[in-house]
Amino acid sequence: MTRQPDATHDEEAAESGGANQKAARLVIPLLLVSAFVVILNETIMGVALPALNRDLGIPVSTGQWLTSAFMLVMAVVIPVTGFLLQRFHLRQVFITAMSLFSLGTLICFLAPSFTFLLLGRIVQAGGTAIMMPLLMTTVLNLVPADRRGRVMGNISIVIAVAPAVGPTLSGFILSVLDWRWMFGLVLPIALLGLGLGAAFIRNVTEPRAARIDVLSVIVSAFAFGGLVYGFSSLGEASDPDAAVPPWTALVVGAVALVLFVWRQLRLQREDRALLDLRVFLSRQFSVSIALVMASFMALFGTIILLPLYMQNVLGYDTLVTGLTLLPGGLVMGLLAPFVGRLYDRFGPRPLVTPGAAVVTLVMWGMTSFGVDTPIGYVVAAHMVLSVGLGLMFTPLLTGALGSLRPELYSYGSAVVGTVQQVAGAAGTATFIAVMSAVATGRLGEGADAVAAEASGIHVAFMLGAAITTLAFFASFLVRRSAPEEDSQEQSAPAVH
């Protein structure tokens, strides 16, 4: 008699686990494909801006808002996704995200003017911002801890390959079709994903009643929007007479960030925070996020510097430049599933520390790039760099999020997305600012333009190497996730 409840409990657990596995087989592949499409769209505009500027008759500074506004909306919406994923069902959030993305894509495809095109990009960004936190939170809820590495490896494919393919695909489309078809070809895929999601995705999480703190939303918009705009403006060497100077945006963003953190610390005492910062009470999460930030600064800084180096120093055109960077992204994507399996077996440190060592060595090697460096050496360096980053991303993201209590998964995913946006903008801005300052100084000393820019890129890569060197030493602090230990540290109330 006393064993019956235990048997019943085991049967219920087995049924629940079987249901989760079935849901995972249907939901996660659909979310992966949808996330790939929306992230591909995020990076497709860079190559297209000159053609758009000519066709719409707008200056470069105006056209740049098609990317700046996208990043701003992403930075503002991502912190709110933690609340959305707590408050609403998975199916509701997915349909909302893909509906926004599809609507924005349609507006861009039909846009008669720059204003409508910008509006479409803003609507697209709203859907894109929700997708990655939604995907990560779903994986954490559906996939057992001993299999998360390989599934998160598939997410790393999305993170690595989509940005690498975006510019190449954009260049190919523009070589044979009008710029509108960058959106016209994506629209049917987005609508198909939306239809499949509406038909097959079922609710696999249990939402809870929660109220949104409007003041936190406003402050977060100024904080993360200000930081991303400020860093992006510095990185783009924008007009000093702009309506909001970069340094003003950075100061406003920094002050607002302090206020945002203060308010979240107060609200989380009542379990009402927009972005619950108790995720940082997990040592594993904090260390991993710091390393993710350093890695993304190196990744985005390199992505912005290498095209400049290829075109302005070595003299190659945009097509060759895009093809040069493509193999690295593909290598990182192909490596990700194997890294995920190795993570499941050995944990994070045997992967993260060697990966950080490879990244550091390659960054120091890139400081030797000059005016006569062979293109094969550049391609090889970028590919090896991608291998190192590939060894880091999956273990860091899986270990960080896996160390959290289940009720903090959505907030952890939102923090990861926010850090990626800010770190990417900061890396781009820092590398470009250093390169520009050194190049300007060399021009003042009488150097020609090519030599001056080569010197600036050399110093910028030295800065990147210094950042990754610090990350290498910090990688020794990474350990295998222990949710049961971290849950004692994170005094978050249980959610029923």
BAPAMAR-617536 format. One record per residue (C-alpha): residue in one letter; z, y, x. Coordinates in steps of 0.1 Angstrom, whole numbers, padded with zeros to 4 digits, always signed. Example, Ala and Ser with C-alpha at 12.3 -4.5 7.8 and 13.67 -1.06 7.14 Angstrom:
2
a+0078-0045+0123
s+0071-0011+0137
END
This chain:
496
m+0000+0000+0000
t+0009+0024+0028
r-0025+0019+0045
q-0047+0028+0014
p-0046+0066+0019
d-0055+0062+0055
a-0085+0040+0046
t-0096+0064+0019
h-0093+0093+0044
d-0114+0074+0069
e-0140+0067+0043
e-0141+0104+0033
a-0144+0115+0069
a-0172+0090+0075
e-0191+0102+0044
s-0186+0138+0055
g-0198+0131+0090
g-0229+0113+0076
a-0236+0142+0053
n-0233+0166+0082
q-0257+0145+0104
k-0282+0144+0076
a-0279+0181+0070
a-0283+0187+0107
r-0315+0167+0109
l-0330+0189+0082
v-0315+0223+0088
i-0314+0228+0125
p-0351+0221+0133
l-0360+0246+0105
l-0336+0272+0119
l-0350+0266+0154
v-0386+0272+0144
s-0376+0302+0124
a-0356+0317+0152
f-0385+0311+0176
v-0409+0330+0154
v-0385+0360+0149
i-0377+0363+0186
l-0413+0359+0196
n-0420+0389+0174
e-0392+0409+0192
t-0411+0408+0225
i-0447+0410+0212
m-0449+0448+0211
g-0446+0458+0248
v-0482+0450+0257
a-0495+0464+0224
l-0480+0499+0227
p-0510+0515+0245
a-0534+0502+0219
l-0512+0514+0191
n-0508+0548+0206
r-0545+0552+0208
d-0553+0538+0173
l-0526+0558+0155
g-0531+0589+0176
i-0494+0592+0187
p-0479+0601+0220
v-0463+0575+0242
s-0428+0588+0235
t-0433+0584+0198
g-0448+0549+0201
q-0418+0538+0221
w-0397+0540+0190
l-0414+0509+0177
t-0393+0490+0203
s-0363+0514+0205
a-0357+0514+0168
f-0360+0476+0167
m-0333+0473+0194
l-0311+0498+0177
v-0312+0480+0144
m-0304+0447+0162
a-0274+0463+0179
v-0261+0476+0146
v-0266+0445+0125
i-0255+0417+0149
p-0218+0427+0148
v-0219+0425+0110
t-0232+0390+0110
g-0198+0376+0118
f-0186+0389+0084
l-0218+0378+0066
l-0215+0342+0078
q-0178+0341+0067
r-0185+0356+0033
f-0218+0339+0022
h-0233+0305+0021
l-0257+0294+0049
r-0286+0292+0024
q-0280+0327+0011
v-0279+0341+0046
f-0311+0323+0058
i-0331+0333+0027
t-0320+0369+0032
a-0329+0369+0069
m-0363+0353+0065
s-0371+0375+0034
l-0363+0407+0054
f-0384+0394+0084
s-0413+0384+0061
l-0412+0417+0042
g-0411+0437+0074
t-0440+0417+0088
l-0461+0424+0057
i-0453+0461+0059
c-0464+0462+0096
f-0496+0443+0087
l-0506+0467+0060
a-0492+0499+0076
p-0516+0528+0071
s-0496+0551+0095
f-0470+0551+0122
t-0442+0559+0097
f-0449+0527+0077
l-0453+0506+0109
l-0419+0519+0121
l-0403+0511+0087
g-0417+0475+0090
r-0402+0471+0124
i-0368+0482+0112
v-0369+0458+0083
q-0380+0430+0107
a-0351+0438+0130
g-0327+0433+0101
g-0338+0397+0096
t-0341+0390+0134
a-0305+0402+0141
i-0291+0376+0116
m-0311+0346+0127
m-0296+0337+0161
p-0259+0340+0151
l-0268+0320+0120
l-0284+0293+0141
m-0255+0291+0166
t-0229+0290+0139
t-0247+0263+0120
v-0249+0241+0151
l-0212+0245+0158
n-0204+0235+0122
l-0228+0206+0119
v-0230+0190+0154
p-0202+0170+0170
a-0188+0184+0202
d-0201+0155+0223
r-0237+0163+0212
r-0237+0201+0212
g-0251+0205+0247
r-0285+0189+0239
v-0288+0209+0206
m-0278+0242+0223
g-0304+0233+0249
n-0330+0235+0222
i-0316+0270+0213
s-0321+0279+0250
i-0357+0269+0246
v-0360+0296+0219
i-0342+0322+0240
a-0363+0315+0271
v-0398+0306+0259
a-0402+0330+0230
p-0398+0362+0252
a-0421+0347+0279
v-0448+0338+0254
g-0446+0370+0234
p-0464+0394+0258
t-0490+0368+0267
l-0498+0360+0231
s-0499+0397+0223
g-0524+0403+0251
f-0546+0375+0239
i-0546+0387+0203
l-0554+0423+0213
s-0583+0410+0234
v-0601+0395+0204
l-0586+0411+0173
d-0571+0443+0159
w-0534+0450+0166
r-0526+0444+0129
w-0532+0407+0135
m-0501+0405+0157
f-0483+0406+0123
g-0510+0390+0102
l-0509+0358+0121
v-0471+0356+0121
l-0468+0364+0083
p-0480+0330+0070
i-0456+0312+0094
a-0427+0334+0083
l-0435+0327+0046
l-0438+0290+0052
g-0404+0290+0069
l-0389+0309+0040
g-0404+0285+0015
l-0392+0254+0034
g-0357+0269+0038
a-0354+0278+0001
a-0365+0242-0008
f-0345+0221+0017
i-0315+0241+0031
r-0283+0233+0014
n-0249+0249+0017
v-0230+0232+0046
t-0203+0258+0052
e-0175+0270+0029
p-0174+0308+0026
r-0142+0327+0020
a-0134+0358+0001
a-0135+0387+0025
r-0139+0425+0022
i-0160+0444+0046
d-0144+0474+0063
v-0170+0502+0059
l-0154+0523+0086
s-0158+0495+0111
v-0195+0492+0103
i-0200+0529+0108
v-0181+0530+0141
s-0199+0498+0154
a-0232+0515+0146
f-0223+0544+0168
a-0208+0521+0195
f-0235+0495+0200
g-0263+0516+0188
g-0253+0544+0211
l-0250+0521+0241
v-0283+0503+0235
y-0302+0536+0228
g-0286+0552+0259
f-0294+0524+0282
s-0329+0519+0268
s-0337+0556+0271
l-0326+0555+0307
g-0346+0524+0314
e-0377+0539+0298
a-0373+0572+0318
s-0377+0590+0285
d-0382+0627+0280
p-0352+0647+0292
d-0358+0671+0263
a-0353+0643+0237
a-0333+0650+0206
v-0304+0628+0219
p-0302+0627+0257
p-0294+0593+0271
w-0261+0603+0287
t-0249+0618+0254
a-0257+0586+0236
l-0239+0566+0263
v-0207+0587+0260
v-0208+0586+0222
g-0213+0549+0224
a-0184+0543+0248
v-0160+0564+0228
a-0170+0547+0196
l-0166+0513+0213
v-0130+0521+0222
l-0123+0532+0186
f-0141+0500+0173
v-0119+0478+0194
w-0088+0496+0184
r-0096+0492+0147
q-0105+0455+0150
l-0072+0448+0167
r-0054+0464+0138
l-0075+0448+0111
q-0073+0413+0125
r-0036+0412+0120
e-0045+0410+0083
d-0075+0388+0090
r-0098+0416+0078
a-0117+0425+0111
l-0154+0430+0110
l-0157+0414+0144
d-0126+0393+0152
l-0117+0399+0188
r-0094+0370+0191
v-0124+0351+0204
f-0115+0367+0238
l-0081+0350+0238
s-0100+0319+0248
r-0102+0320+0286
q-0133+0299+0286
f-0151+0322+0261
s-0142+0354+0281
v-0153+0340+0315
s-0185+0326+0300
i-0194+0358+0282
a-0189+0378+0314
l-0213+0354+0332
v-0238+0356+0303
m-0238+0393+0306
a-0244+0392+0343
s-0272+0366+0338
f-0289+0387+0311
m-0287+0418+0332
a-0305+0399+0360
l-0330+0383+0336
f-0340+0415+0318
g-0339+0436+0350
t-0363+0412+0367
i-0385+0410+0336
i-0390+0448+0337
l-0393+0451+0375
l-0418+0423+0382
p-0446+0437+0360
l-0441+0471+0377
y-0442+0455+0411
m-0473+0434+0402
q-0493+0463+0388
n-0481+0493+0408
v-0475+0478+0442
l-0498+0447+0444
g-0525+0462+0421
y-0530+0434+0396
d-0539+0440+0359
t-0519+0433+0328
l-0534+0399+0321
v-0527+0385+0356
t-0492+0400+0353
g-0485+0383+0320
l-0498+0350+0333
t-0477+0353+0364
l-0445+0355+0344
l-0454+0328+0319
p-0447+0297+0341
g-0411+0308+0346
g-0403+0310+0309
l-0420+0277+0303
v-0400+0260+0331
m-0368+0274+0317
g-0377+0261+0282
l-0387+0226+0295
l-0355+0224+0315
a-0332+0233+0286
p-0330+0199+0268
f-0322+0180+0301
v-0295+0206+0309
g-0280+0201+0275
r-0278+0163+0280
l-0262+0168+0314
y-0237+0192+0299
d-0227+0166+0273
r-0220+0142+0301
f-0206+0163+0329
g-0194+0196+0314
p-0203+0231+0324
r-0192+0237+0360
p-0215+0211+0378
l-0244+0230+0362
v-0233+0266+0361
t-0221+0269+0397
p-0253+0255+0413
g-0274+0276+0388
a-0256+0307+0398
a-0261+0298+0435
v-0299+0294+0429
v-0301+0327+0410
t-0282+0345+0438
l-0304+0331+0465
v-0336+0339+0447
m-0325+0375+0439
w-0317+0380+0476
g-0351+0365+0484
m-0368+0390+0460
t-0355+0418+0482
s-0381+0408+0507
f-0410+0416+0483
g-0433+0442+0499
v-0468+0457+0496
d-0485+0425+0510
t-0464+0397+0494
p-0487+0368+0483
i-0488+0363+0445
g-0480+0326+0449
y-0447+0336+0464
v-0439+0359+0435
v-0447+0331+0410
a-0426+0306+0429
a-0397+0329+0431
h-0398+0336+0394
m-0400+0299+0386
v-0370+0290+0408
l-0351+0320+0393
s-0358+0306+0358
v-0345+0272+0369
g-0312+0287+0380
l-0309+0307+0348
g-0318+0276+0328
l-0289+0257+0345
m-0265+0285+0334
f-0275+0296+0298
t-0270+0263+0279
p-0236+0254+0295
l-0223+0289+0292
l-0232+0294+0256
t-0221+0259+0245
g-0189+0260+0264
a-0180+0295+0252
l-0186+0289+0215
g-0172+0253+0217
s-0139+0266+0230
l-0132+0285+0197
r-0114+0275+0166
p-0139+0267+0137
e-0130+0298+0117
l-0140+0320+0147
y-0174+0304+0153
s-0193+0331+0134
y-0175+0359+0152
g-0182+0342+0186
s-0219+0339+0177
a-0220+0376+0168
v-0203+0386+0201
v-0229+0365+0220
g-0258+0383+0202
t-0243+0417+0208
v-0236+0410+0245
q-0272+0399+0249
q-0286+0431+0234
v-0263+0454+0254
a-0266+0435+0287
g-0304+0434+0283
a-0306+0471+0278
a-0281+0478+0306
g-0299+0456+0330
t-0332+0472+0323
a-0318+0507+0325
t-0298+0501+0358
f-0327+0484+0376
i-0352+0511+0365
a-0328+0540+0373
v-0321+0527+0408
m-0358+0520+0414
s-0368+0555+0402
a-0342+0573+0422
v-0351+0556+0455
a-0388+0560+0449
t-0384+0597+0442
g-0364+0601+0474
r-0390+0583+0494
l-0418+0604+0479
g-0398+0635+0489
e-0398+0621+0525
g-0436+0619+0525
a-0442+0583+0517
d-0472+0574+0496
a-0467+0563+0460
v-0471+0525+0466
a-0447+0524+0495
a-0422+0546+0476
e-0422+0523+0446
a-0419+0492+0468
s-0388+0507+0484
g-0373+0514+0450
i-0380+0479+0438
h-0364+0466+0470
v-0332+0484+0464
a-0331+0475+0427
f-0334+0438+0436
m-0305+0443+0461
l-0284+0456+0432
g-0294+0426+0412
a-0285+0403+0441
a-0251+0419+0443
i-0244+0414+0406
t-0255+0377+0408
t-0233+0372+0439
l-0203+0382+0419
a-0214+0359+0391
f-0216+0330+0416
f-0180+0335+0426
a-0169+0339+0390
s-0187+0306+0381
f-0158+0286+0397
l-0136+0298+0369
v-0157+0279+0343
r-0143+0247+0330
r-0150+0222+0302
s-0141+0235+0268
a-0108+0225+0254
p-0106+0237+0218
e-0073+0221+0212
e-0057+0242+0241
d-0075+0274+0231
s-0065+0270+0195
q-0029+0274+0206
e-0038+0306+0224
q-0058+0320+0195
s-0032+0327+0169
a-0058+0330+0141
p-0047+0319+0107
a-0064+0289+0093
v-0091+0295+0067
h-0091+0273+0036
END
